[in-house]
Amino acid sequence: QAMVDVAKEVGADAVAHGCTGKGNDQVRFELTFYALNPELKVVAPWREWDITGREDAIEYAKKHNVPIPVSKKSIYSRDRNLWHLSHEGDILEDPANEPKEDMYMMSVSPENAPSKPDMREIIGTGIYDQADAEGFIRLYGLPTRVRAMLEKGI
């Protein structure tokens, strides 16, 4: 809604999104834009330009001096809100890979927390939970793409 409102305020005839073209985010964004203002054009660089991967997107941003919070070393796509930070991309494309420690930006590993970690298997699932001193929980271990699609990584 806010993007459509701003487009109207500034007299823009188009809006853009950064969805990769792999997931359903692009459908939700575009259908919402068209529902709120059918006259708007939608620019989707991942589909329309020569951006075929995250590396290309990083190079484009660097070339055009666009500040971005990722690098080729930390190439994950991140979605953050008040309660959650999810990642996708790079090693997480294979659900057998565990997340790297530096991906956790909202919690401390139980090993580094001031209290002893409390680790339990959620009965029969193969999923383990760890709670750090502040009560943040990290879930991992489900060996299917389902969790990766629902949680987008971690």
C-alpha positions in Angstrom: 0.0 0.0 0.0 2.8 2.5 1.0 4.6 2.0 -2.3 1.5 2.6 -4.3 0.7 5.7 -2.2 4.2 7.1 -2.7 4.0 6.4 -6.4 0.8 8.5 -6.5 2.3 11.3 -4.4 5.3 11.7 -6.6 3.6 11.1 -9.9 5.4 7.9 -10.7 4.0 5.6 -13.3 5.9 2.5 -12.1 7.1 0.7 -9.0 9.8 -1.9 -8.6 10.5 -4.9 -6.4 13.6 -7.0 -5.8 12.0 -10.4 -5.7 14.3 -13.0 -7.3 11.7 -14.7 -9.4 12.0 -18.0 -7.6 9.4 -17.7 -5.0 5.9 -16.4 -4.5 6.9 -13.0 -3.2 6.8 -11.6 -6.7 3.3 -12.8 -7.2 2.1 -11.2 -3.9 3.8 -7.9 -4.6 2.6 -7.6 -8.2 -1.0 -8.7 -7.6 -1.2 -6.2 -4.7 0.3 -3.3 -6.9 -2.2 -4.1 -9.7 -5.1 -4.4 -7.3 -4.4 -1.0 -5.7 -3.5 0.7 -9.0 -4.0 -1.2 -12.2 -2.3 1.7 -14.2 1.1 1.2 -12.5 3.8 -0.5 -14.4 5.9 -3.0 -12.4 9.6 -3.2 -12.9 11.1 -6.6 -11.9 14.9 -6.4 -12.5 15.5 -10.1 -11.7 13.2 -11.1 -14.6 13.7 -8.2 -17.0 17.4 -7.3 -16.7 20.6 -9.3 -17.0 20.5 -10.2 -13.3 20.7 -14.0 -13.1 21.9 -14.4 -9.5 22.8 -12.7 -6.3 26.3 -12.0 -7.6 24.9 -10.1 -10.5 22.7 -8.1 -8.2 25.6 -7.2 -6.0 27.7 -6.1 -9.0 24.8 -4.0 -10.3 24.5 -2.2 -6.9 28.2 -1.6 -6.6 28.4 -0.3 -10.2 25.5 2.2 -9.5 26.6 3.1 -5.9 23.6 1.6 -4.3 24.2 0.8 -0.7 23.2 -2.8 0.2 23.7 -4.8 3.4 25.1 -7.9 1.6 28.4 -8.8 -0.1 29.7 -11.8 -2.0 31.0 -13.1 1.3 27.6 -12.8 3.0 25.3 -13.3 0.1 22.0 -14.2 1.8 18.7 -12.7 1.2 17.3 -11.6 4.5 13.8 -10.7 5.6 13.5 -9.2 9.0 10.6 -8.1 11.2 10.2 -7.5 14.9 10.1 -11.2 15.7 12.1 -13.0 13.1 15.0 -12.8 10.7 15.0 -15.3 7.9 17.7 -16.1 5.4 17.8 -17.8 2.0 20.5 -18.4 -0.6 24.0 -19.7 -0.7 24.6 -22.8 1.5 20.9 -22.8 2.6 19.8 -23.9 -0.8 20.7 -27.4 0.4 18.6 -28.1 3.5 21.3 -30.6 4.6 23.6 -27.7 5.4 23.5 -26.1 8.9 23.4 -22.3 9.0 26.7 -20.5 9.7 27.0 -18.8 13.1 27.4 -15.3 11.6 24.0 -15.6 10.1 22.4 -15.3 13.5 21.9 -11.6 14.1 19.1 -11.6 16.7 20.4 -14.2 19.1 23.4 -15.6 20.8 24.4 -19.2 20.4 23.7 -21.2 23.5 27.4 -22.0 23.8 28.2 -18.2 24.0 25.2 -17.3 26.2 25.7 -16.6 29.9 23.7 -19.7 31.0 24.1 -23.3 30.1 22.3 -24.2 26.8 19.1 -26.2 27.1 18.8 -28.5 24.1 15.9 -30.8 23.5 14.6 -32.8 20.6 11.0 -32.0 19.7 9.7 -35.6 20.0 9.8 -37.6 16.8 10.6 -34.8 14.5 14.4 -34.7 14.3 14.1 -30.9 15.0 16.1 -29.6 17.9 15.6 -26.4 19.8 18.1 -24.3 21.7 17.2 -21.5 24.0 19.8 -18.8 24.8 19.9 -16.8 28.0 17.3 -14.3 26.6 14.9 -17.0 25.6 15.5 -16.8 21.8 15.1 -20.1 20.2 16.9 -21.5 17.2 15.3 -24.3 15.3 17.2 -26.6 12.9 17.5 -30.1 11.8 14.4 -30.8 9.7 15.9 -32.5 6.6 13.2 -31.3 4.1 12.8 -28.4 1.7 9.5 -27.7 3.5 11.1 -25.9 6.5 13.4 -24.0 4.2 10.5 -22.7 2.2 8.4 -21.9 5.3 11.3 -20.3 7.3 13.5 -19.2 4.4 16.5 -20.7 6.0 16.9 -19.9 9.7 
